[in-house]
Amino acid sequence: MTPRILPRGIYAVTDPGLTPDEQLPVAVAAAARGGARIVQYRSKRGDPATRLREAAMLRSVCTQAGAVFIVNDDVALAAAVGADGVHLGRDDPEPGAVRARMGDELIIGVSCYADPAAARAAVAAGADYVAFGSVFPSPIKPDAVRAPLELLGLGPELGVPVVAIGGINEDNIASVAAAGAHAAAVISGVFAGGEPEGAARRLSKAFAGAR
């Protein structure tokens, strides 16, 4: 595992609807070459064996690329593949329980949607970073609650990195960085166009230029 430090920049999130199973490790490796320093395995479908196989492949890809590997929602899966971290949502265990189970090295991220009070509670319970979103209309979650960009500037108050998510692309990522986000979680903007390396490189450049 890497130390509990979340890099800045592009946080690539997989989606099975955008990347066929057999192309997943290739696409993630390409995104990492393009500058994605964090990769989250997110899959809401598939049997446990498939999810374990995919997560293990991506763990290996991220290790070789020097990228942080996060598993969405599934603490047991994160443990099984030696992930660097786990990302928790509204219906997942609270961070303190996960920390007690998994130890001090695991990176724990928490989705806080548009709720700064939830972010403060998550940090108090042991979260290493918080995510706000959807900051823009999202093709992945079109009905998601919108989070104002102002929330991305809460990092100094919270004392942990803030990740922006939702509808982020090359046209708007600079505004996310300028608002104070430490990282931008991107799904379609990296994987939907069929060129994840080039997309990640352009996004990384735009993000860094606005910080």
N, C-alpha and C positions, 0 to 999 in steps of 0.2 A: 504494500500500500504506500501511496505517497503521503507526505505530511498533510495535516489538515489545513491546507492553504488553497483557496480557490483562485485560479488564475483569472486575469481580466480578459475580456474580449469575447470571442465567439463561442457560444455554448450550443453545440449542434445536438438536436433532439431527433431521434429516429421516429419514423411513422411507417407501419407496414403497408399503408395504402399508397405510399409514395415510392417505396423501395422494395422490390420483390426479394424474397428470402435469400435466393442464391446470389443476389447482388449486394446484399447488406454489408458484408465486411469490406468489399471493394469500395463501395460508396463512402463508408466511414473512414477508411484509410485515405481516400482522396480528400475528404473534408479536412482531415488532420493535416495532410500535406499543405492544404490551402491556408491553414492557420487556426483551425478550430482547436482550442486548447482544452476544451471540456466536451465530453460526449455523453449523452444520456440515452440509455436503452429504454425505449418506451414502446410497449406492445400490449394492447388490450385484448389480443386474440391469440389463438394457438394453444396447444396442449403444453403441460409442464415440461415434457421432454424437449419439445421444440424450443421453448423459451430458454431452457438451460443451455441447449446447444448454441443458440444464437448469442446468448449473453457471454458464454465462454469464448466464442470466437471474437467477439468485440472486445472482451477483456484483453485478449492477446494482441489484437490490432492496436489498442490504445497503449499498451505497455511498450510495444515496439516504436510507436510514434511519440511517446512521451506525453500523451494526453491523459487527463484525469477521466476516469470512467465511473459514471453514476448509473445506478439502476432506479427506475421509476417505480415507486409504490411497494415493491416486493422485497422486504427485508431478508427473508430466507434465501431468495435468489441472489441477492447482493452478497450474502455470506458464502453461498455455495461457490461462487466464481471469484471470490476475493476482490470484489469491486472496491474502488476507493471511497465510494459513498452511496447514499440512498437519498432519493427525493420523495418527500412525504406530501400527500394531499389531504383534503378535508376528512376523508374517511379512514385514514391510516393511523397507526399508533402515534402517540405523542412523542416528541423528540427525547424526553427524559427516559422513557421506557426503552426506546431503541438504543440509546447510549448505554444504559445499564446492561442490555443484552449483548451489544456488539463491541463495547470497549471504547477507549478514548481516541483511537486512530481514525475511526470512520468519519467521513465528512457527512453531515446531515443537513439537507436543505429542506425548506418547507414552503409550500405554496400559500401565500397570504392574500391572494386575489386583489381586492381593493381595500383591505382592512389593516390600517396601521396598528390597531390594538392587537390584532392577531399576530402581527410581526413582533411586537414587543413581547408577547406571551411566548412565542416560539423561541426567541432568543433567550429569555429567562429559563426556558426548559431545556436549553442546550443546543439549539440550532446554530450551525456554522455559517449559513447564509439564508436569506429569505428571497422569495420571488414575488413580484407584483405583476398582475396582468389579468385580462388582456389589455395591453396599452394601446393597441390599434385593433380594428376589426380583423378577426382571424378566420381564414378559410377552414382551419382545423376545428375550431370551436366557435361557430358563428353566433351562438347565443350566450357566449361568455360575458360576464360582468366586465365593464370597462374600468380600467384603473387610470387615474390621472397621472401624467408624467411627473407631477410634483412629488409623488411618493418615492420616486427613484432617488431623490436627494436625501433620504432618511438614513443613509449609511453612517454618517458621523454620529448621529444620535443613537442608532441601534448598536453600533460597534461591530457590525458584521457586513460583509459584502451584500449588495443588493443586485438581484438579477431581474431584468425586464423580460417579459414574454408576451407573445400574442401579436401576430400580424406584422412582425418586424421584417423589413426587406431593405434593399439597397437605397431606396428613396427616402426612408425615414429613420434609418439606424443612427444617423448623426444626431438627431434630436434626442434619442434615447441616451447616447453617450453624454451629450451636453447637459442633460438633466441630472446626471450623477450616477447612472448605472455602472456597476463594476463589470458586468457581463450582460450580453444579449443572447437570450435563448431563441434559436431560430430553427424552424422545422421546414416549411415549404421553401423559404428563402435560400436554404442550402440544398435541399434534396429534390425539389419539384422540377427543376429545369434540366436535369440529366447531366449536369456538369458540376458536381459538388466541390471539386477542387477550385475551379475558377470562381464559383459563387462565394465560397468561404474566403478566398483571397480578397475579393473585392469588398466583402462585408468587413473583414478585418481591417483593411486599409481605411475604410470610411469611419469605422468605430474609433480607431486610434487617432485619426486626424481630428476628431471632434472632442477628444478628451482634454 
